[in-house]
Amino acid sequence: MKIIFKSLTKRYMVFMPVLLVLVVAQVETYSQLTTSGTFGAAVRLAIPILLAGLGGLYSEKTGVVNIGLEGMMIMGTWFGAWGGYTFGAWQGVFIGMLGGALFGLIHAIATVSFQVDHIVSGVAINILAAGVARFLNVIAYKGVPYASSTASPRIQGDIGIFTMPFLAGGKIGETDTFNLLGSLENLDFFLVSDFAGLLLGFVSNISYLTLFALALVPVSILVLWFTPLGLQMRSVGEYPAGSESLGVNVYLMKYIGVTISGALSGLAGSYLVVAGTGTYLEGQTGGRGFIGLASMLFGNYKPFGVLMGSGLFGFADALQLRSPKAVHGLLIIAAVFLLILTIKAFFEKKYKVSAVSFLLSSALFIWFMNSTTIPNEFVYFTPHITTLIVLSFANQRIKLPEKLAVPYKKGELN
Amino acid sequence: MKMKFRLVSLSAPIVALIISFGLSSLILLFIGKNPYETFQIMFEYGIRGKSIVSIINRSIPLYISAIAVAVGFKMGLFNIGVEGQYLMGSLIAAYIGAQFSIITPLHILFIIIIAVATSSMWAAIAGYLKVEKGIHEVISTIMLNYIGTGLIAYSLKTFFDEPNSNYDLPRTTELPETGKMPSLNKFFNIEDLQDLHGFLAIAVLVGIFYYWLVWKTTLGFDLRITGSNPIAAKFSGINPNRLIVIAMITSGGFAGLVGLAPLLGYFHRYTIDFPTGLGFAGIGVALLGRNHPFGMAIGALLFAFLQRSAQILDLNDVPKEIEQMMQAFILLIVVVFYEVIRRFIVKQQIKDASKSTDKK
């Protein structure tokens, strides 16, 4: 018994919740936990977080903290909607990226050239973006039907969706193909159907923009780790004085990193509009820029890790949107997980931790037994509380860039 | 010598103001409005008697919110969660304060204590998460804002809703007469104008208390030394973790007072339309006023002036949202200029120092 729990090292503990989700999903009431619909929504909701997280990655790898991701994302939503309304969906995406990049550039000017404290500048960027978006929305759509001071009219056209043939029953030309994963999901086999649902979420009815965003993960790995530019960018975050002595243009690298960061956050914002609501709504980013930052920390500054992190947050978000009932299932999952922690901590002689998690576990269990749903107001902050919980467990092993948030002045040795 | 540098630092907000007015003028020109006329209308409206009372009323919570943020800033801690903290404190204080009635000063004191205690407990979570779990306070406080908003909406509906109310949205019971803050109109002899919130007096006290706390106590010294040189602070025996939690709790305590100005002076109950956004606005004021009690007072008055005077713009067919943009411009430009000037001063000091050693 003792050995079993001792072997539950951190690495395996990560998979515990996944397993628990799978088990609970077998109960009819909570089956929504692992359907392709939920996973599809999870992918849609994860993409903005992924893009913001990747954005944070480019900036922080060059040593600039980017708290302004949220503001750059707000710019992306507004410019994306404006471009989409004026020209069309794809143009909207591009213009949204430009809007974000512009604010990235402002952040770069403030932090790199003027060496303003990175967090102060980021906070100022967030406030500026909210003000600018509000103002632009008021002046841009004067007298346009369906527009208000906090919402834009609908964008023109759409991005188009894609379904994989054979695997998910997509069309080749005009003929339908076999829907392999769909039929597997309908079989209701333990694990097999759940995984079929997961895969189906990735290959069925997904926007081309989603494919593009997912492609950015390997692209980012390539750029940052396998090109001279990426090496220079990362070196600037680790040891700027050394990079400069080797002829790297430190300021330029930081500018590139932060501007790309802004462009990706802008893309994240325009994704929310173009592939989501179809209009700009004030406050629609809802802290996703910060959640993106959290997913970057969760992913330990690795693009694939960011993908995992954003998937997790997207999943939490999808549950709250699609099935508040399934969120109720999360209670029992959390309760069991905490119970396992209790026993683990007990064997590791961390009695305090053990006692606290036991209390929390029992509280959650009692709550679970005495209710059938979670109130809407709680469901709404599922992604945010998930962020805090996940970071609480993940934060200890993060490797930060060496000179993160340290201002660098040309010719300085530090 | 020191005086000279003070004057130089003062130039930053002035330059920022000029540039932001310039930028705003360009924008006004771009949308086809005359900037000179627009600013004139704003100014004339802003200095009317009624407007001045409104500006002071608006600036009270802004000022306290800025102080809450500044306590953290002083040690390099970014409490972005003032927003959630003050709403939480206001809700609990509004509910408990309406349950009984004692003489006014005691009643108000009691409400203040409850609000401060609630808000600082909510803020302590972020302190704990930073110290124990290493979660950066910006992320945790933002997440706690969202969580707080949800908790408030739920508990207002479920636990704190006025019993037998015929109002269809949830709200707490109105505070009894003893729990309402008397206005200061009699004191200033301006009884023909709208109420000047009595919380002004408390805001002034809070400003003095903040000054005393940060510049005259050991805790304040620890905060400042940690903010300017964390390594030196550590070697001088300051426990950074303990200080983070204390700073967070103190900051949250100030945040608790933010919502009380509108609560005790005007709303007298917590409703769905209780003012939000004061926490975020406070960040701007703290940055503008450089965490100095006097500077932040000026900053709060300036932002309140912009807010109030922009109200007239819609009547003149200029979008009043220009005001939010002006505030943001001022903010961004001022942080850049403070940094430029800080570098300039450091350079000057080095020069002066080397000069005086040369003479010897």
Chai-1 contact restraints between the chains, C-beta under 6 A:
chainA,res_idxA,chainB,res_idxB,connection_type,confidence,min_distance_angstrom,max_distance_angstrom,comment,restraint_id
A,I67,B,V138,contact,1.0,0.0,6.0,A-B,restraint_1
A,A110,B,V336,contact,1.0,0.0,6.0,A-B,restraint_2
A,F114,B,V336,contact,1.0,0.0,6.0,A-B,restraint_3
A,F114,B,E339,contact,1.0,0.0,6.0,A-B,restraint_4
A,Q115,B,E339,contact,1.0,0.0,6.0,A-B,restraint_5
A,V116,B,V335,contact,1.0,0.0,6.0,A-B,restraint_6
A,V116,B,V336,contact,1.0,0.0,6.0,A-B,restraint_7
A,V116,B,E339,contact,1.0,0.0,6.0,A-B,restraint_8
A,I119,B,F78,contact,1.0,0.0,6.0,A-B,restraint_9
A,V120,B,V335,contact,1.0,0.0,6.0,A-B,restraint_10
A,V123,B,I283,contact,1.0,0.0,6.0,A-B,restraint_11
A,A124,B,L331,contact,1.0,0.0,6.0,A-B,restraint_12
A,A124,B,L332,contact,1.0,0.0,6.0,A-B,restraint_13
A,A124,B,V335,contact,1.0,0.0,6.0,A-B,restraint_14
A,I127,B,G284,contact,1.0,0.0,6.0,A-B,restraint_15
A,I127,B,A328,contact,1.0,0.0,6.0,A-B,restraint_16
A,L128,B,A328,contact,1.0,0.0,6.0,A-B,restraint_17
A,L128,B,L332,contact,1.0,0.0,6.0,A-B,restraint_18
A,G131,B,Q324,contact,1.0,0.0,6.0,A-B,restraint_19
A,G131,B,M325,contact,1.0,0.0,6.0,A-B,restraint_20
A,G131,B,A328,contact,1.0,0.0,6.0,A-B,restraint_21
A,V132,B,M325,contact,1.0,0.0,6.0,A-B,restraint_22
A,R134,B,E321,contact,1.0,0.0,6.0,A-B,restraint_23
A,R134,B,Q324,contact,1.0,0.0,6.0,A-B,restraint_24
A,F135,B,E321,contact,1.0,0.0,6.0,A-B,restraint_25
A,F135,B,M325,contact,1.0,0.0,6.0,A-B,restraint_26
A,V138,B,P319,contact,1.0,0.0,6.0,A-B,restraint_27
A,V138,B,E321,contact,1.0,0.0,6.0,A-B,restraint_28
A,I139,B,I31,contact,1.0,0.0,6.0,A-B,restraint_29
A,I139,B,P319,contact,1.0,0.0,6.0,A-B,restraint_30
A,G287,B,I142,contact,1.0,0.0,6.0,A-B,restraint_31
A,G287,B,Y146,contact,1.0,0.0,6.0,A-B,restraint_32
A,F290,B,I139,contact,1.0,0.0,6.0,A-B,restraint_33
A,F290,B,I142,contact,1.0,0.0,6.0,A-B,restraint_34
A,A294,B,I139,contact,1.0,0.0,6.0,A-B,restraint_35
A,P375,B,Y154,contact,1.0,0.0,6.0,A-B,restraint_36
A,E377,B,G150,contact,1.0,0.0,6.0,A-B,restraint_37
A,E377,B,A153,contact,1.0,0.0,6.0,A-B,restraint_38
A,E377,B,Y154,contact,1.0,0.0,6.0,A-B,restraint_39
A,F378,B,G150,contact,1.0,0.0,6.0,A-B,restraint_40
A,Y380,B,G150,contact,1.0,0.0,6.0,A-B,restraint_41
A,F381,B,Y146,contact,1.0,0.0,6.0,A-B,restraint_42
A,F381,B,I147,contact,1.0,0.0,6.0,A-B,restraint_43
A,F381,B,G150,contact,1.0,0.0,6.0,A-B,restraint_44
A,H384,B,M143,contact,1.0,0.0,6.0,A-B,restraint_45
A,H384,B,Y146,contact,1.0,0.0,6.0,A-B,restraint_46
A,H384,B,I147,contact,1.0,0.0,6.0,A-B,restraint_47
A,I385,B,I147,contact,1.0,0.0,6.0,A-B,restraint_48
A,T387,B,M143,contact,1.0,0.0,6.0,A-B,restraint_49
A,L388,B,M143,contact,1.0,0.0,6.0,A-B,restraint_50
A,L391,B,I135,contact,1.0,0.0,6.0,A-B,restraint_51
A,S392,B,K133,contact,1.0,0.0,6.0,A-B,restraint_52
A,N395,B,K133,contact,1.0,0.0,6.0,A-B,restraint_53
A,N395,B,G134,contact,1.0,0.0,6.0,A-B,restraint_54
A,N395,B,I135,contact,1.0,0.0,6.0,A-B,restraint_55
